[in-house]
């Protein structure tokens, strides 16, 4: 098993256990080794989101959208990060695109609802 994969798995385990801050440490190291890994960037974006580090979450989800423009989750998560920064107008196209890419309603266990 590669060191990068071990870092990724450690980060995901921390996320599952509600330890988002610890997850960022492992996931940031993994990202430096594999900057184009969508899985690593998604997990890191989720960790930042849970820590309310909206700008950093936005940056990770923007990269996901660039790497995979048809990824409904990436658009949704990017929109949520923007909304939490008070940037609803900028978020709207991403929400619409996410809905059109995945028209069924789905529960999102990774991102909490906006307040």
Secondary structure, 3 states (H helix, E strand, C coil): CCHHHHHHHHHHHHHHCCCHHHHHHHHHHHHHHCCCCHHHHHHHHHHHHHCCCHHHHHHHHHHHHHHCCCCHHHHHHHHHHHHCCCCHHHHHHHHHHHHHHCCCCCCCCCCCCCC
